């Protein structure tokens, strides 16, 4: 199954991405608020300076006199090293100061303009004074360059970046913790299931969050169905082995009894053909059931200490009567002490099928050599037609048979069963031809 992505990685990306977005928003809000505060602070200072200058303006002998106090402009110099400009005007007439200062745009009391190649912040305050019996408008404009403001904003930006970086780092750590905490129940359930043996089909009782309760319910329901299915499969294999093999054995026994009583050659030939068909049917049914049993037991091996030489001797002894029908003898060369951990039923089944194949494909009055050598290798050599030179590996597939088997009847499952048993134990099944002449050589290698 191909994974569809990691929940942990997805949570990390979403949480860290959200933290990055929030950090960026925090930076821009902080910078905007700081700029607004800095500008308002400069405006208030300019306004206070303009008010102080305006308070110093008076009318003496029908003339407007301004005694600009030092503190009115000094307060701007104390804030920063920016240049300061001022202008006092009566109506449209400039009385003193910088006459070329930019005019006020509209009714703004504070604005930004360009002057002498610099950006300046300007404030204007007006007041009406009586002169010669009429009111005259006196305007005081104070301006200051913004280099100091820019430096303060740059410093504030660096501070904002630092604050945003710290916020992002803390948020990332919290995201890692939150993501790990979120997927921990999944890891706990996975660990609880993976620690179980192949035959442990109890319900999973690990405590999980309520969001995972439907998953656990479905998992336990699946385990329950699997347990029932495996139980039915095991019962079916056992029952089928009995139901199929016993009637075939009965039919064969009755046919042999009848064969001994029949004298006519055509009847004897028909009975012999029937006996052969029963034998082949019994062998095919047995191998089908054996293959089903191997597939069933491979997932939960009954591991025990097995002496390969001892179990091979037992199988050879059981196969000897069958081999004697073709006057085939077994030449055994078994070295003691070839032990390994495995399922004795499956190993016995694999050896039985390999010896059955060797006897079936060997000519009459020949010898089948059986060798057991360390660490745990079984080598069976016959004097039959051997394996075809092409596509030898596919002979372990189900129902696959070589092109050189002639009229020999078989199901094509013997090598498949042996190969599956070897794979289930972590071993190998090697097929080759006898280098000393005709015949096949099969090597079953098991890990010791």
Secondary structure per residue as TSV (DSSP state, phi and psi in degrees):
chain	resnum	aa	ss	phi	psi
A	1	X	-	360.0	131.2
A	2	X	-	-85.8	124.0
A	3	X	-	-60.9	142.4
A	4	X	-	-96.5	25.6
A	5	X	-	109.6	163.5
A	6	X	-	-100.9	127.6
A	7	X	H	-63.9	-40.6
A	8	X	H	-61.1	-47.0
A	9	X	H	-65.9	-37.5
A	10	X	H	-65.2	-42.2
A	11	X	H	-63.8	-42.4
A	12	X	H	-60.1	-46.9
A	13	X	H	-63.4	-41.9
A	14	X	H	-67.4	-45.3
A	15	X	H	-70.0	-44.0
A	16	X	H	-67.2	-39.1
A	17	X	H	-61.1	-42.7
A	18	X	H	-62.9	-40.4
A	19	X	H	-63.3	-39.6
A	20	X	H	-64.2	-42.3
A	21	X	H	-63.9	-44.6
A	22	X	H	-64.1	-38.6
A	23	X	H	-63.3	-41.2
A	24	X	H	-64.4	-44.2
A	25	X	H	-61.5	-43.0
A	26	X	H	-60.7	-41.3
A	27	X	H	-62.3	-47.8
A	28	X	H	-68.1	-38.8
A	29	X	H	-64.5	-43.8
A	30	X	H	-62.3	-43.6
A	31	X	H	-67.4	-42.5
A	32	X	H	-63.9	-43.5
A	33	X	H	-65.8	-41.0
A	34	X	H	-64.7	-41.3
A	35	X	H	-61.9	-42.6
A	36	X	H	-63.5	-42.6
A	37	X	H	-64.5	-42.7
A	38	X	H	-64.4	-43.3
A	39	X	H	-65.2	-43.5
A	40	X	H	-63.2	-37.1
A	41	X	H	-64.6	-43.5
A	42	X	H	-64.4	-40.9
A	43	X	H	-62.6	-42.1
A	44	X	H	-65.0	-37.1
A	45	X	H	-67.5	-44.6
A	46	X	H	-61.2	-40.3
A	47	X	H	-66.3	-38.9
A	48	X	H	-66.6	-38.2
A	49	X	H	-65.5	-44.2
A	50	X	H	-63.2	-37.9
A	51	X	H	-65.8	-40.0
A	52	X	H	-64.9	-40.7
A	53	X	H	-65.0	-43.5
A	54	X	H	-63.3	-32.8
A	55	X	H	-68.0	-24.1
A	56	X	T	-83.9	-8.2
A	57	X	E	-79.9	131.9
A	58	X	E	-143.2	170.4
A	59	X	E	-112.4	120.0
A	60	X	E	-128.4	120.4
A	61	X	T	52.7	50.4
A	62	X	T	62.0	21.1
A	63	X	E	-125.1	146.2
A	64	X	E	-86.2	123.0
A	65	X	E	-119.1	134.6
A	66	X	E	-124.5	116.7
A	67	X	-	-104.5	85.8
A	68	X	-	-66.3	119.6
A	69	X	-	-72.1	145.5
A	70	X	H	-62.2	-37.1
A	71	X	H	-65.2	-25.7
A	72	X	H	-63.5	-37.0
A	73	X	H	-95.9	-25.2
A	74	X	H	-65.7	-31.4
A	75	X	H	-63.9	-27.6
A	76	X	H	-75.8	-36.5
A	77	X	H	-68.8	-26.8
A	78	X	H	-71.8	-26.5
A	79	X	H	-74.6	-44.4
A	80	X	-	-156.0	178.7
A	81	X	S	-92.6	16.4
A	82	X	-	-67.6	153.6
A	83	X	-	-75.8	146.8
A	84	X	E	-119.5	138.1
A	85	X	E	-128.4	149.1
A	86	X	E	-144.5	163.0
A	87	X	E	-155.5	132.2
A	88	X	E	-117.6	125.7
A	89	X	E	-134.3	151.8
A	90	X	E	-114.1	106.8
A	91	X	T	65.0	-121.3
A	92	X	T	-98.0	5.3
A	93	X	E	-100.3	125.1
A	94	X	E	-81.0	122.1
A	95	X	E	-86.3	-41.3
A	96	X	E	-161.0	164.3
A	97	X	E	99.1	-160.3
A	98	X	-	-85.6	107.8
A	99	X	T	-72.3	-21.1
A	100	X	T	-96.9	17.9
A	101	X	S	-63.4	145.3
A	102	X	-	-60.7	142.5
A	103	X	-	-71.1	161.2
A	104	X	-	-74.7	129.7
A	105	X	-	-82.1	108.2
A	106	X	T	70.2	-140.3
A	107	X	T	-101.6	16.3
A	108	X	-	-67.2	134.7
A	109	X	S	-90.5	-15.9
A	110	X	E	-144.4	133.3
A	111	X	E	-155.3	167.6
A	112	X	E	-112.4	135.6
A	113	X	E	-145.2	170.5
A	114	X	E	-102.1	136.3
A	115	X	E	-151.6	123.4
A	116	X	T	54.6	38.2
A	117	X	T	81.3	3.3
A	118	X	E	-119.9	159.8
A	119	X	E	-92.0	126.6
A	120	X	E	-122.7	153.0
A	121	X	E	-107.7	130.6
A	122	X	E	-124.7	146.1
A	123	X	E	-135.0	139.0
A	124	X	E	-130.7	133.3
A	125	X	E	-127.1	136.4
A	126	X	E	-116.0	157.4
A	127	X	E	-153.6	143.6
A	128	X	E	-99.8	127.2
A	129	X	E	-120.4	143.4
A	130	X	E	-79.3	125.2
A	131	X	E	-133.1	119.0
A	132	X	T	54.0	44.1
A	133	X	T	81.2	2.9
A	134	X	E	-132.9	156.2
A	135	X	E	-84.8	133.4
A	136	X	E	-122.1	139.1
A	137	X	E	-87.4	122.6
A	138	X	E	-106.9	125.1
A	139	X	E	-115.4	136.2
A	140	X	E	-119.6	121.1
A	141	X	E	-115.0	129.7
A	142	X	E	-124.4	132.8
A	143	X	E	-132.3	156.4
A	144	X	E	-148.9	139.3
A	145	X	E	-65.8	165.8
A	146	X	S	-114.5	22.2
A	147	X	H	-64.3	-43.2
A	148	X	H	-63.1	-40.0
A	149	X	H	-62.5	-40.9
A	150	X	H	-64.1	-39.1
A	151	X	H	-64.7	-41.4
A	152	X	H	-64.3	-40.7
A	153	X	H	-66.6	-37.2
A	154	X	H	-63.3	-41.1
A	155	X	H	-64.6	-41.6
A	156	X	H	-64.2	-38.3
A	157	X	H	-62.7	-41.8
A	158	X	H	-63.0	-40.3
A	159	X	H	-64.9	-38.9
A	160	X	H	-65.0	-40.1
A	161	X	H	-62.8	-41.4
A	162	X	H	-63.2	-44.3
A	163	X	H	-62.9	-42.8
A	164	X	H	-63.9	-39.9
A	165	X	H	-65.5	-42.3
A	166	X	H	-63.7	-42.6
A	167	X	H	-61.6	-43.2
A	168	X	H	-64.7	-41.2
A	169	X	H	-63.9	-45.5
A	170	X	H	-64.2	-42.2
A	171	X	H	-64.4	-36.8
A	172	X	H	-65.0	-43.4
A	173	X	H	-61.5	-43.2
A	174	X	H	-64.6	-35.4
A	175	X	H	-65.6	-42.8
A	176	X	H	-60.8	-44.2
A	177	X	H	-64.2	-43.8
A	178	X	H	-65.6	-41.9
A	179	X	H	-65.3	-43.3
A	180	X	H	-63.8	-40.4
A	181	X	H	-66.1	-34.0
A	182	X	H	-70.8	-37.6
A	183	X	H	-92.0	-4.3
A	184	X	H	-59.0	-42.0
A	185	X	H	-59.5	-36.9
A	186	X	H	-64.0	-43.0
A	187	X	H	-65.2	-36.3
A	188	X	H	-64.3	-44.4
A	189	X	H	-65.3	-43.6
A	190	X	H	-60.3	-42.3
A	191	X	H	-66.4	-39.6
A	192	X	H	-64.1	-37.7
A	193	X	H	-74.9	-41.0
A	194	X	H	-69.0	-25.6
A	195	X	T	-75.1	-12.4
A	196	X	S	-77.5	151.7
A	197	X	-	-76.8	165.8
A	198	X	T	-64.4	-21.1
A	199	X	T	-102.3	8.9
A	200	X	-	-93.2	99.8
A	201	X	-	-114.8	35.0
A	202	X	-	-74.0	155.1
A	203	X	-	-63.1	147.8
A	204	X	-	-82.1	122.0
A	205	X	-	-111.6	15.4
A	206	X	-	-63.3	135.1
A	207	X	-	-69.4	129.6
A	208	X	-	-134.3	160.3
A	209	X	-	-62.2	161.1
A	210	X	G	-61.3	-29.5
A	211	X	G	-65.2	-26.5
A	212	X	G	-93.3	-2.8
A	213	X	H	-58.9	-43.4
A	214	X	H	-60.1	-38.1
A	215	X	H	-63.1	-44.1
A	216	X	H	-66.5	-37.5
A	217	X	H	-62.9	-44.2
A	218	X	H	-65.6	-40.0
A	219	X	H	-63.4	-45.7
A	220	X	H	-67.0	-35.1
A	221	X	H	-65.3	-40.3
A	222	X	H	-64.4	-42.6
A	223	X	H	-60.7	-40.8
A	224	X	H	-63.6	-43.4
A	225	X	H	-65.4	-39.1
A	226	X	H	-64.6	-40.7
A	227	X	H	-62.9	-43.4
A	228	X	H	-64.6	-41.0
A	229	X	H	-64.5	-43.6
A	230	X	H	-66.2	-37.3
A	231	X	H	-64.2	-43.6
A	232	X	H	-65.0	-38.4
A	233	X	H	-64.3	-43.1
A	234	X	H	-64.3	-43.7
A	235	X	H	-63.7	-37.9
A	236	X	H	-65.8	-42.6
A	237	X	H	-62.3	-44.7
A	238	X	H	-63.3	-46.0
A	239	X	H	-67.9	-40.3
A	240	X	H	-64.6	-39.1
A	241	X	H	-59.6	-39.6
A	242	X	H	-74.6	-43.6
A	243	X	H	-68.6	-31.5
A	244	X	H	-87.7	-47.5
A	245	X	H	-71.0	-38.8
A	246	X	H	-64.2	-49.1
A	247	X	H	-62.2	-38.4
A	248	X	H	-64.4	-40.0
A	249	X	H	-64.7	-36.7
A	250	X	H	-66.5	-44.8
A	251	X	H	-61.6	-41.0
A	252	X	H	-65.2	-41.4
A	253	X	H	-63.2	-42.2
A	254	X	H	-66.0	-37.4
A	255	X	H	-66.0	-38.6
A	256	X	H	-66.5	-39.2
A	257	X	H	-63.9	-43.5
A	258	X	H	-65.4	-36.8
A	259	X	H	-60.1	-37.8
A	260	X	H	-70.7	-20.8
A	261	X	H	-95.5	-14.1
A	262	X	-	-92.8	136.0
A	263	X	-	-104.2	-32.0
A	264	X	-	-67.4	133.2
A	265	X	H	-64.4	-39.5
A	266	X	H	-64.9	-35.2
A	267	X	H	-69.4	-39.8
A	268	X	H	-64.6	-39.3
A	269	X	H	-63.2	-42.9
A	270	X	H	-63.5	-40.0
A	271	X	H	-67.4	-39.3
A	272	X	H	-63.0	-40.4
A	273	X	H	-64.4	-37.7
A	274	X	H	-66.0	-42.1
A	275	X	H	-61.6	-41.4
A	276	X	H	-64.9	-41.6
A	277	X	H	-64.9	-38.8
A	278	X	H	-63.8	-41.6
A	279	X	H	-62.3	-44.6
A	280	X	H	-66.9	-39.7
A	281	X	H	-64.3	-42.5
A	282	X	H	-63.6	-42.0
A	283	X	H	-65.2	-44.6
A	284	X	H	-63.5	-44.1
A	285	X	H	-64.3	-41.3
A	286	X	H	-63.0	-41.3
A	287	X	H	-69.6	-36.2
A	288	X	H	-62.2	-43.3
A	289	X	H	-68.1	-38.8
A	290	X	H	-61.6	-42.2
A	291	X	H	-63.8	-40.7
A	292	X	H	-63.5	-40.1
A	293	X	H	-66.6	-40.0
A	294	X	H	-61.8	-45.8
A	295	X	H	-61.7	-35.6
A	296	X	H	-73.6	-43.6
A	297	X	H	-82.6	-15.2
A	298	X	T	-63.8	-28.9
A	299	X	T	-81.0	-16.5
A	300	X	S	-143.9	77.9
A	301	X	-	-66.1	141.3
A	302	X	-	-91.0	84.8
A	303	X	E	-72.0	127.2
A	304	X	E	-144.1	166.1
A	305	X	E	-76.4	121.3
A	306	X	E	-120.8	133.4
A	307	X	E	-93.6	108.4
A	308	X	H	-60.9	-37.5
A	309	X	H	-65.3	-42.5
A	310	X	H	-65.7	-46.0
A	311	X	H	-68.7	-30.0
A	312	X	H	-67.1	-41.4
A	313	X	H	-59.8	-41.5
A	314	X	H	-62.8	-43.9
A	315	X	H	-68.0	-40.5
A	316	X	H	-60.7	-40.9
A	317	X	H	-62.4	-39.1
A	318	X	H	-73.3	-28.5
A	319	X	H	-86.6	-12.0
A	320	X	H	-59.9	-45.4
A	321	X	H	-59.9	-38.5
A	322	X	H	-66.2	-40.5
A	323	X	H	-67.4	-31.5
A	324	X	H	-65.4	-24.6
A	325	X	T	-64.1	-23.3
A	326	X	T	-110.2	14.0
A	327	X	T	56.0	39.2
A	328	X	-	-100.8	134.9
A	329	X	E	-112.8	156.5
A	330	X	E	-104.7	129.3
A	331	X	E	-108.0	104.2
A	332	X	E	-100.1	139.4
A	333	X	E	-136.7	91.0
A	334	X	E	-114.4	123.5
A	335	X	-	-93.6	131.9
A	336	X	T	-72.3	158.1
A	337	X	T	85.9	13.5
A	338	X	-	-88.2	82.2
A	339	X	E	-107.8	154.9
A	340	X	E	-161.6	169.2
A	341	X	E	-92.8	125.7
A	342	X	E	-169.0	179.3
A	343	X	E	-91.9	112.4
A	344	X	H	-62.1	-34.3
A	345	X	H	-66.7	-44.4
A	346	X	H	-68.4	-41.8
A	347	X	H	-62.3	-43.0
A	348	X	H	-62.3	-39.8
A	349	X	H	-64.1	-42.6
A	350	X	H	-63.9	-44.8
A	351	X	H	-64.8	-39.5
A	352	X	H	-60.3	-44.9
A	353	X	H	-67.7	-36.4
A	354	X	H	-67.4	-43.2
A	355	X	H	-68.2	-36.5
A	356	X	H	-62.9	-42.0
A	357	X	H	-62.5	-44.2
A	358	X	H	-60.9	-42.3
A	359	X	H	-68.9	-40.6
A	360	X	H	-65.1	-39.6
A	361	X	H	-95.1	-1.3
A	362	X	S	-85.1	146.2
A	363	X	-	-69.7	165.8
A	364	X	T	-63.3	150.4
A	365	X	T	55.1	47.4
A	366	X	-	-123.3	-176.9
A	367	X	E	-124.4	138.0
A	368	X	E	-108.2	122.2
A	369	X	E	-93.4	129.7
A	370	X	E	-122.5	119.4
A	371	X	E	-124.2	139.3
A	372	X	E	-124.3	117.5
A	373	X	E	-128.7	154.5
A	374	X	T	-63.8	156.2
A	375	X	T	-76.0	-41.8
A	376	X	T	-158.0	70.4
A	377	X	E	-121.1	132.3
A	378	X	E	-113.6	126.5
A	379	X	E	-124.0	121.7
A	380	X	E	-119.5	124.0
A	381	X	E	-124.1	131.0
A	382	X	-	-119.7	-176.7
A	383	X	-	-119.0	30.5
A	384	X	S	-83.6	-159.7
A	385	X	S	-72.7	-12.4
A	386	X	-	78.4	-172.9
A	387	X	-	-95.3	148.0
A	388	X	-	-63.9	150.3
A	389	X	S	-71.0	-21.3
A	390	X	S	-111.0	145.3
A	391	X	S	57.2	41.3
A	392	X	-	-66.1	-36.4
A	393	X	G	-63.2	-30.6
A	394	X	G	-75.0	-7.4
A	395	X	G	-67.4	-15.7
A	396	X	G	-86.4	-2.7
A	397	X	S	-74.2	159.1
A	398	X	T	-64.1	132.2
A	399	X	T	63.2	15.3
A	400	X	-	-87.6	134.9
A	401	X	-	-135.6	153.1
A	402	X	-	-72.8	157.2
A	403	X	T	-76.7	-7.3
A	404	X	T	-107.5	20.3
A	405	X	-	-84.1	-10.5
A	406	X	T	65.6	-134.0
A	407	X	T	-92.2	5.6
A	408	X	-	-66.4	124.7
A	409	X	-	-81.2	136.0
A	410	X	-	-163.4	164.4
A	411	X	-	-98.0	-15.4
A	412	X	S	75.3	26.5
A	413	X	-	-116.1	-12.9
A	414	X	H	-60.3	-51.7
A	415	X	H	-68.3	-32.1
A	416	X	H	-62.2	-44.4
A	417	X	H	-62.7	-46.6
A	418	X	H	-63.1	-40.9
A	419	X	H	-65.2	-42.5
A	420	X	H	-65.5	-38.4
A	421	X	H	-65.1	-44.0
A	422	X	H	-61.2	-43.9
A	423	X	H	-64.4	-39.7
A	424	X	H	-62.8	-28.7
A	425	X	T	-96.0	4.1
A	426	X	T	78.4	19.3
A	427	X	-	-105.0	-166.9
A	428	X	E	-137.1	156.8
A	429	X	E	-122.8	117.7
A	430	X	E	-110.1	129.5
A	431	X	E	-110.0	132.1
A	432	X	E	-155.4	172.9
A	433	X	E	-103.7	150.9
A	434	X	-	-65.9	123.6
A	435	X	T	-74.0	-14.7
A	436	X	T	-91.0	3.6
A	437	X	S	153.9	-151.7
A	438	X	S	-76.1	161.3
A	439	X	S	119.8	157.9
A	440	X	E	-101.3	153.8
A	441	X	E	-131.8	120.9
A	442	X	E	-118.5	129.1
A	443	X	E	-119.5	120.2
A	444	X	E	-102.7	111.4
A	445	X	E	-108.5	126.0
A	446	X	-	-120.6	144.0
A	447	X	-	-70.2	129.5
A	448	X	-	-86.0	360.0
